[in-house]
Amino acid sequence: MLKTVSKYQAPLLFAIITIAAYGLLLPFTGFYWDDWPFAWIAKFLGPAEFNPAFAPFRPFLGPIFYFTTSLIPPVPLYWQIFALVIRFLIGVGAFWAFKQIFPKQQRIAFITTLLILVFPGYSQHWVALTHINQELIPFIFYLFSFGFTFKALRDGKTVYAIIALLLQVCGIFPTEYFFGLEGLRFLFLFFFFDGTLIERFIKTLKIWWPYLLIWMLNAAWLVYYYKFGPYNSYEVNVTQSFTVLMFLKEALDALWKAGFYIWIQVLTLTFSTLSAPASLLSLGLAALSLALLTPYLLRFAPIDEVNEKTLPISLIIIGLIGILLGRLPSLAASLPLTLQSSFDRFMVSMMIGGSLFVIGLVELLVRNSRAKLVIFSVLISLGIGQQFFNANIFRRDWEDQKEIYWQMTWRMPALKPNTVLLTDQMPIDYETDLSFTAPINWMYAPEYTRSDLPYILLYTEKRIGGGTLPSFEPDVQIFYPYRTVNFKSSTSNAVVMYMPRNGCLRVLDPARGDRQIYAKLPAVLTQAIPLSDPSRIIADTEKPAIPMFFSEPEHEWCYYFTKAGLAQQQDDYAQVVSLGNDAMEAGYKPQDQNEWLVFIDAYARVGDFQTAGKLSVDALAEDVRIRRGVCTVWEQIQAEGGAGGESQIMEIMRQINCNP
């Protein structure tokens, strides 16, 4: 007799693990990466727009986005909750599918499901709107397709085979991520049948050939679409040839990461920052999960009486090949498999292979059933800790977004249409320039209706010299097709921004010497400064921009600094001084000493040379590297007449070694 999990125990456990791994920080996460453009499309153009929007990219994804965005409004909290539901459904679907594939090995089906549920190599769960549609829903289709294939084998009903084929189409055509996954069905069938190798191969082909035809049809479609068709995305060379050595290197890298390293990755990440609260909490959650999960598995996990010696080897073979098959699509596109980055989204196609591989190793190397369950409990618990660690990364990113968007609106209450915002990079990990473009338009054009896009943010580091941003010369045309709408403007309509990782957002102004002040920054930023036109910022507006989904943060140093920058733009130096006084009285001060420059300038211009001089001396004492900026400010004050304090200016400049 086989010990089996009760009808309700498994789903309840899946739900608890899903919440523990992905739900504890859910209220503090939001939109990331392509979530923003997709949410903007759903909000301003409507769900039906996803069909033409995906036509040049992945045309079969459009209907999935259309369906889900028709049901769920573009609100981060709703999508994060939906992501939990989808994760739970992956658990249910995987358990049902693997029970069909391994009907006599219920423990294998159960543990495989739990490992897939927390698979620690895939950190992109919180990019919910994007990855639910782009990967996780097609993945669910594929899981059920596997299950119905084996249900059709046992029940002999053609209808189940037809359902399996339809689900295969739904899983493989929307995204190329799962192109290699079809090979797993062949392996599952091959190891399912008995007989010699030739007999098993023939039996497998008799069942697999309809799936092979669909696979071949998908392959032909991909070759046409990517090489000859209208595909237009990512700017990667999908036809790049690999040497044998390069392929072996990438294969070993994938096997190491998906088969071994990811299962202990949380230990590496947390031990390197052990004193950090996030590391301690992640390890604490893993320990708590282990303490609760181990007795549960020891008591309730299925114990398979059928002890096939060949089963562990079969699982290892399936797992190894599954990992390699899962890596093929991203490898063909010359994309790296980098963990703890947006590129680890490619791990979604290695979830099954990686999970089966590690199960096969444990089954092969450990004889005692209770010891096996303890090891599996450790792996699952480490996976829970890893996903909590990932959740905290996205929580911090959401907080960083809040700071960025509010600082933008404090510094730039409104913008003239057709404004190009230029910067080299923003100090954030999970957003690109085109990701920022969507919320910027959402903030500054909240009543937008279909027309040319009013605003765009471009990273000079990435765009300069390309078709979007050919050069830093004035009056150069800028055109960018943003999915189904276009942005049209020129380099003469630009505002150049800069935000250091430990500092506040600032608008760079060539008239205030910012090209000299920031000369040590990357050339792709400083060369753009002459284009910056702060007059495109509308200071007095009845409807200032308000960031979506974010409550206004406390008014700390960056609030006073950005507001002072806006007042300086209007030559309202008394207001700058007032903001400076308020900030200093509240005990705030900058991390980046360059941020004192706006206040040094204002105090000097209103004739308070004592305060301006003291700020200059103190700032230089904190960071001597800002001398160029401090001296540039004083040189401008001196050149413009010095507000009647020429002698005081000369003395201060001598004191701070500006060589007047």
C-alpha positions, 0 to 999 in steps of 0.5 A: 500500500502506498501512503498518499497525501489526503485530498485537502492536505496537499493544496493547503500545504501549497497555499501555506508555502506560497504565502510564506515564500511570496506573500509576506512582503506582498503589500510593499511590492509593486510594478517593475521592468515591463510591468509599467509599459504594460500597465500604462497600455492597459490604463490608457489604451485598453486591453485590446491594444495588447494584440497589435502591441505584441504583433511585432514581438510575440503575437500569441502573447497578446490574447493572454495579456488581453484576457488578464488585463480585462479582468485585473485593473492596472494596480500593483497590489491586485497583480501581486495578489494575482501572482500568488494565485498563479503560483498556487495554481502552478503547485496544483497543476504540477502535483496533478501532472506529476501524479499522472507521470509517476503514478507509482511514485507519489513521493516523487510527484509531491516533492517535485511539486514543492521544489518547483513551487519555491524554485530558488533560481527564478527571482522574477515572481514580483515582476508580476504583470509581465511574468504572469502573462509572459511565462507563468500562464504558458507554464501552467498550460504545459504542466497540464499538457504533460498531465493529460498526455499520461491520463490519456495513456492510462484511460485510453480516451482520445479526448484527453490526448486532444486536450493535451495537444491543445494545451501544448499549443497554448504553452509553446506558441506564446513564448519561445521560453518553453521551446525546449520543454517539449523534449521532456515529454519524450523523456517522460514517455520513454522512461514510462514504458517497459521493454528494450531501448528500441521497444521503448523508443518505438512506443514513445514515438507512437504517442509523441509524434503528434506533439512532435509535429506541433513542436516542429511547426513551432520551430518553423514559425520561430525560424521564420519569425525571428530570421525572416519575419517581422520580429523586432525586439531585444536587438540580439543575434538569434543566428549567432553560431557557437563553437563546441567549446562555447556550448560546453561552457554554457551547458556546464554553467546551466547545469551548475546553476540550475542543478546545484548552486541555486539550492544553496544560493540563499546561504551564499547571499545571506552569509556575505551580509549576515548582519543585515536585517534582510539576511537574518530574516531570510535565514530565520524564515528558512529555519522556521520553515524547516522546523515546521515542514520537517515533521509534516513531511515525515508524518504525511509525505507519501512513502513509495513502496515500489523501490525501483533502482533505476528510478533515481538514474532516470530522474537524473537523466531527465533532469540534466537533459531538461536543464539543457533543453530549458537553456536552449532558447535563451542561449540561441538568443545569446542571452546570459544566464545571470542569477539575481538579475532579470536574466534569471527569468530564463530559469522558468524553463529549467524548473522541472529539470532542476527539481527532478535532477536534485531529487534524483541525486538525493534518491540515488545517494541517500538510502534512508527514507526519513533522511531523504525527507529531511534533506528535501525539507532543507531544500524547500526551506532554503527555497522559501528563504531565498524567495523572501530574500528576493521579495525584500530586494523588490520591496527596496526597489519599490521604495527607491521608485517612490523616492525617484518619482516624488523627487521628479515631481518636486523638482519638475511639477509639470513639463512641456509636451514633447520633452526628452528626459536624458540621463546616463542611468538611474540608481535602480536595478529593475527598471530601464529607461523605457520602463520609466517612460510609462510612469513618467507619462502617467504622472505628467499626462494623466488625461492622455488619449491616443496620440503621440507620446508626450514624454520619453526618458532615454539613457544616454549610455544605451541610446547614444549613437543609435537610431533613437539618439543619433548624437548630442547635437541640437535639433537632431530628430528623436523618434521612438515607436513605443509599442503602438504609439510614437514619440517624436521630438528633438534633442533641442527639447531635452532636460538632462537629469542626474541622480547618484545612487547616494544622492538626490535627483537634480536637473543639470543646467549648462548656464550654471556651469554644470558641465564643469561641476560634473565633469568627472561623471561619464562623458555620455552624461556630461556631453548631453548637458549643453542640450539641457533646457530647464525652461521646459519645466513648468514651475507654476501649474494648477495640476502638478504631477502626482506619482501613482500608487505612492504616498508622499514620503516624509520631507527630508533632505531630498525634498528641500534640495529638489524644491531648492533646485526648482526655486533656483531655476526661477531665480527665487534665491530667498526661497532657496535660503528659506528651504536651506534654513528649514533643512538645517534646522531639521537636522538634514544634510546631504550624502552627496556634498555637491548638493550644498552648491545650490544653497551656497549659491543662494546664500551668496546671492542674497548677501549672506556670505558668512553662511555661504562661506561656512557651507563651502568650507564644511562641504570641502572638509567632508569631500575635497573632491567637490572643489571644482563645483564649489569654485565654479559656483563662486566664480559665477557669483564673482563674475555676476557682480557678487551682490556688493561683496567683492572683497568677501568673495575674494577672501572666501575664494582664497580660503577654499583655494579657488585661486581667484 
